Structures are given as C-alpha cells and as structure tokens.
Amino acid sequence: MYWIDPDGQGVGDDPIYVHCNMASGSTAIAHDSESSMDVGHCADPGCYSRTISYNASSRQMLALAQLSAECHQSIKYDCNFAPLEFNEISYSWWNDRNGNSKFFWTGGNTDVHTCQCGLDGNCVDPSVQCNCDSMAPVPLVDDGAITDKNVLPITRLNFGRTQLETSSGVHTLGRFECTGQVAVSGMPSSCTDLWRTGHTLSGLYSVLGTAMVESVYCDFAKLPSNASFQTWIGFEDVKSSPTYFYVQISNSQFDQPNVPITFDTARLNVGGAMNLEMGKFTAPRKGKYFFSASGLGTISPSSTRFYGDILIMLNGIAIGGSASDDTANTNQYETFTLQSTLNLQAGDQIWWQIGYLTPGFYLYRNGFNHFTGFLLEEEITDSLKTFDQFFQSN
C-alpha cells in the first residue's frame, strides 16, 4: 500500500492510500462493496440500490484516470431467475462517476445493454445479450470489465426483479484499477501535457500550437476536465533564426534589365539572408515574410513616353510590379514602390529587377533606392521536428 497524490502535490485534495502492483504496474483503489453481496428480494426496476464508497475522493480518482493509459473495473452478477433486462424493461443498471445510468456490463461506453456473452456470441439463450436475461430458473452468471475510463469508477449499483422465492442475485464489484501513463513526447501542446509531466504551479506557459508557439494560462488548481483549466492567451513571436535586412544603392546607378538588382550598402542584414552582390534574399525558414522596395528612377529628356518597369520576383517569377514613366524636355525623377507579404518555404528566393525599359532609364544612386524585408511569423513545425529528434535521443 502506498500514498499517492494524482491531482498534484500541494494542490487539490489530500493524498490517497492505494494498492500498487509493481509486477503489473497497476494502481487500485479499494471501496466498501468488494465482497459478494446479495440483492435480496424486490420486484421493481432498481429496487435494490447501493452507493459505492471509495477510499479516495472523486477528484483524485478522476485525476488518476486522466493520468493513466488505461482504467477498468470488473463486475460480476450471479443470478437465478433474475434478469437484468426483460421485455425491453431495464431492471438493473449502474451509475458512472457523474451519476449517469449505464446498462452495459462489459467493455467500452456503448450505451447499449450487453454483457460479455453477448459480445462473444455464446449466451445460454442466443436471443438475448446477457445470460441472466434468459430467465432460466438455474444459476447463471454474467461477468465482465468496464474499460471506458471516461465513465469510471462505478458509483452505484441497482438491481430488481428478484421478487420470487426462487430468484436470487449477488453482485461482486472489483476495485477501480488503472495502469500505464499517457505519454507526452516532444514539446507540450497543452496545459494537460504540462500537468501530466508534473507541473503544479499555475501561471503562463508556452505550448506548441498547430504551426506556432502559443501562450496559455494553466490553472493547476483544477483538473484537465474543467473548462477553465486552460485559457488561451495568444500567439508568441518565436523565431529560430532572426531575419531582417535593409540595403541600398549608394555608389553607382543601375540600368540592367531582367537581372537581379544588386546593392552596395547594407544598413542592416541580421541573419545574412540578403546577398548584396547577387541581389537575392534567400528564406532561411518556412514562414510569412514582408518585403518593401522603393526608389527613384531617372528619365532622360524625350518627346515620347520614357519608362522603366520594376518587378518583384519569387524564384524567377514576377509576382508584382511598379513603374516610373514620364515625357519631358528635361531629366525627370520618378519614384516607385513595391510591397508584398508572402508565405515562403525555406530556400525560396526574392529579388527585384528592371523589366521593360526605355534606353537611358536607370536607378539613381546616392541611397535613393531601398530594399528591406523581415521574417514576420515563422512556421516552426520543421524546427520542432529537429528539436523533438534531439529530445528523444537524449
């Protein structure tokens, strides 16, 4: 026998005294109705009713079930001319941990009246689902194990239709028993995962969402089944590789069409994803990025339209454009701007280039042309795969 505290040390209810089977890895909670008990003689449905009192609080048993990989409770009914159900009238049932009536006597929560012989197809009367339902005036037995931990433990037993002198019914209820532990691998994705790994201090925590890290408030004074156990706060700005840059054309004008525009001045290039000499930005991580290009195009004197198209390129494909154009007798300076927010995969490349242009058009120097970009939101799934592999190998 051991003392354990499933709902958390220092929070919730007092520790409970349980039986631990070290060979099977099971934890069993005793109750006051483990011995075989005669239901006596009465006629109406549920006329015999017995409340089951456990050596643990309902909160502690719920916590144990939520921590465990599997829970079960055996139940046996020795009967003689004492049906559980007859003519579609239920004379016997049990109540789950929430007080709900249940009419199945083995397996999971089917909410359909059945016993083990009904599942196995070997009841003494093939037309019924339980041996006792055959109404045979001979000693019979139905026994099974309730395995749905979401309804256990059994809190009350109810039996009826044993009014004849030859009728008899005896129930035997096993202990509430749980084995194993719900596994939490990698980064926790909820307050429940944190609780399962032993956290008991309520507060703000970072957990893994679908694609981003999220902030949640965990109230460990409650159990995971409580609606206010976890409160979602918002997304967290987590980046495995900080990425932002600002580059310019300062020393020489640029007038080459259909090639990446190159830069000679980096005001900022954190992460080194922007290659000035190639004029290309390479995304280091999967995620959402923002880019902005603006500048000053120079147009020579002309009596006809004079122009230069500016394009933003994604892996060699134009995804947006702007233009500088004019007609004038003197040099003209025309501004342009491009902005874009993009979902990029790691390795995608972004640059901007001159498309169609009239000979003589060029981008002005002296810091009047700018290219800037930064990682807005990283999709951390791939990064966390690496983290999980490291976590599992250590």
N, C-alpha and C positions, 0 to 999 in steps of 0.2 A: 504494500500500500504506500502511496506517495501523495504529497501535496503538490498541486499544480495550480497555475493561475492563467487559464486560457485567454481571458479578456484583457490581460496586460498587467504587469506588475505595477502596483501603486495606483491603478485606476479601476473603476468599476466595482464589482463585488469581491468579497473575500475569496481567498484561495479555496479549492475544493479537494477532498480526500478521495482518491480514485485507486482502482486496481490496475497496475501496469503489467502486461505480459511481455517480458523482454524477448521471448522467443518469437512471438508473432508480431511484436511491435504495436500491440493494441492497448487502448485505454478504455476501461469500462467503468461506468457509473452505476452504483447499486441503487435499489429502490425497495419499497416496503411490500412489494407484491411478487417476489420472485418464487415463492413456494407455490405449489399447485393449490388452487382454491376452487371450491365447489360453489356454483352459482345458485344452488337451491332450486326451489320450485316456484315459478310465476308464469303468467300467461302472456302479458303484453310485450310489445317490442321494447327492448331496453329496460325492462322492469328490474333487472339486476344491473347495478351501475357501481363501479368502483374507481375512485380517483387514485392515480399513481403518484406517490410522493418520492422524489429522488433526493439523494444525498448531495445535491448541487442546485444552485439557482438556475432559473430558465436562461438568464443572460450567459452564465458560464457554459451551459450546455450548447447554446446557440454559437458561442464563440468557438467551442471545441469543434462543432460541426463545420464551421466556416474555415477553420484552420486545417481540417483533415481531408485527406483524399477520398475517404470512404467511411460511411457510418451505416450501421444496421442494428436491428433489434428483432430477436426471434419471438415468435408467438405460436402457442400450441393450444388446441381446443379438443379435449376428449369428450365425445358426445354419445348419447344413446337416445334416439328418437328426439333430438333437439336440433332442429335446422337453424342455420344462420340466416337463410332466406327461404321463403315458401310462398308459392303463388304470387311471386313478384313483390312480396312484402318483406322488408328487411327487419329481422328480429334482433340482429346483433350487428354491432359496429364498434369502432374505436375512434377516439378523438386525437388529432395531431397536436403538435405543440402550440398551435394557435386556436385550438378548440374546435376545429372543423371536423365534421363526421366523415369517416372513411370506411369503405365497405370492401376493400381488397385486403387479403390476408397473406399476401406474399409479393415480393418484387417491388417494382417502382410505382410511382404515383399514377396509376391508370384511371382511378375513379370509377372503375368497373368492378362489380362484385366477382371475385375469383379467388381460388386457392391454388396451392401448388399442384394438386392433382389435375386441376383444370388446365393449367399451363402445360403439364406433361401429357395430358390426354389419357389418364389412367384412373379417373374417378370410378367408384364402385357402380355408379349409375351414370352412363355416358351422356344423359340428357341434362345433367346439372354440372356446375362448376366447382362444387365442393363435396367431399364425402359426406359431411354431416347433412347436406341438403337432400340426400337421398331418402330421408325419413325412415330408414331401415331400423327396425327395433333390435339392433345389435350394436355392440360397442364399436365405434369408429373414431377416427382421429383426422384432424386437419392441422398440419403444421407448416410453417414457412418462416421467412425472414423478410421484414420490411427493409428495403435498401435505399429508399429516397431520403437522403439526409436533409432535404429541404422541408420535410414534414415531421421528422423525428425530433424528440422522442415521443412515444405514445403517452398521453396524459390521462386517459380514462378508458376503461373497458365497459362495454354494455352488451348484455345478453338477455334473451327472452325465449318464450315458447318452451318452457320446461315444466308445464303445469301437471303433466301426468305423473303418476307414481313411478312409472317405469322410465320416465325421462330423467336424464342427468346431463350435466355439463360441468366440465372442470377446465379452467384456463391456467396456463403457465406462461408467464411473460419473462423473457430474458432481459439482461442488463442492456442499457444503451451503450453501444460499443463502437469505437472509431479507430481507424488505422491510417497510417501514412500521413503525408503532409502535402498540401497543394504547393507545387514547385513554382518558384519565381526565378526566372532566368533573365540575365541581362539587366538593363535599366528598368526600374519600376515604372509602370504605366498608370498607376492609380494609388490612392491612399490605401486601398485594400492590399496592394502589393507591399507597401511600406509596413502596414500592420502585420502582415504575415511574416515579415522579416524581423519583427521585434520592435518597431518604433512605437513609442507610447507618449511622446511629448507632442501635444497639439501645436500646430503652427503652419507656416507657409512652407511648401515643398515644391521642388521641381520634379516633374514626371514626364515621361515620353508620350507625346500625342501621336496622331497619325503620321505627321511629317515634321512636326516641330516640337520643341520642348515647351511644356505648358506649366503654368503656376497654379497650384491648388492649395486650398486651406483644408487641413485634415484635423477633424475633431476626434481625437483618440479616446475621449471620454465616452463616446458612442461606439456601437458596433457597425461593421460594414453594411448590414441590412437596414440601418437607419438612414432615412432620406437625407438628413443633414450631416451625415458622416463626412462627405466630401463636398466642398464648394469650389467651383471653377472660378479662377480669378482672371486669367488671360494668357496670352502667348508671351514667351520670353525671347529676347533678342540674343540668341545663341549662335555664334559663328565659329566654326573650327578654323577658319582661315580669314582674318580681316582683310578686306579688299576694297581699296578706293584710290582713285588717281585723278590728277589734273595736269594736263600737258598743253603746251603752246607751240606756235610757230613764231620764233623770235628773230632769227638771224637771216633767213633768206626766204624769198617768195616761193610759192609752189604753183606749177601750172601743168602738171602731167595728168592726162585723163586716164580713167579706167585702171588705176593702180592705187593701192592704199596711200593716203596722205601721211607723210612722215612728219615727225616733230623733233625739235631740238632742245626743248626746255621742259623739264619735269618739275612742277611746283610741289607735287606730291605723287608718290607711287608706292603706297603701302601694300605689301604682298607681292610686288613685282610682276603683276599680271599684264601690265601695259608695256609692250615693246616699242619704244620710240622709233628706233631705226627701221623696223618693219611697218610701223604704224598700226599694229594689230593688238587688240586686247583678247586674251585667252582666259575663259572662265575656269577658275581653279576648282569650283564646286558646283553641284547642281543647285539651282535656286532662282530667285527673282532678282534681276539687276535693273538699275536705272542708268541711262546714258543721256548726255546732252552735248550737242555740238553747235557752236555758234562762231560767226566770224565775219570777215569783211572781204568782199570780192571787189577787184579793181577792173573797171571797164574803160577801155580806151575810147577816144572821140570817134563817133561813127554816125552816119546819117541813117543807118538801118539798125534793126534790133541787135543788141550785143548781150550775150548771156553766158552763164555758166551754171550747170545743174550740179547740186551737191546731194550725194546719196549716202544713206547709212546701209551697210552691208552686214549680213549674217551668213557666215560660211560661204561667201561668194555670191549670195543672192540679195538683190536690193529689196529692202523692206520698208523704205521711206525715203522721201526726198524733199528738197527745197531748191530755190533758185535765186540767182542775182541777175537782173537784166535791166537794160535802160537804152535809150537813144539820146545822144547829146553831142555837142560840139567840143566839150572838154572832158577830161578824165572825171569819171564818176565812181563813187564808193558806195556799194550796195551791201547791206547786211543780210544775213541769213541765219536761221536757227533750226535745229532738229532735236527732238526729244523722243525718248522711247523707253518703255518699261517692258522687259522681256523675261520669259521663262527660258533659262539656258541649261543645257547639260554640261557636265564637266568636259572641257576641251573645245566647246564651241568658241568661234572667233568673231569678233565685232571690229569693224573699222569703217571709216567713211572715205569717200573718194569723189573726184570730179567725174561726172558722167559726160554728157554732151557739152561742148563749149565752143565759143567763137574764138578763133586765134587771136591772141592778145589778152585774153582773160586770165587772171591769176589771183591767188590768195595773198593778201597783204602780209607783210612781216611785222616786226616790232610788237609782238604779243597781242595782235588783234584777232587771232584765230585760236579757238579753245576747244578742247575735248576733255570731258570729265565723265566719270562713272563710278558706281559703287554697288556692292552687294547689299540689297535690301533685306532679303529673307532667305536664309539657307534651308534647303530641304535636307535635313540631317540624317535621313534614312541610311544612306551609304556610309556616312561617317560612323554611325552607331553600329553598323554591321562589323566594322573593324574593331570598335570598342567591345562588342559582345564576344568576338573571337578572342580578343585579349583577355577579357574577363573570364571566359570559360576555360582558357588554357592555363589560367593562374588560380 
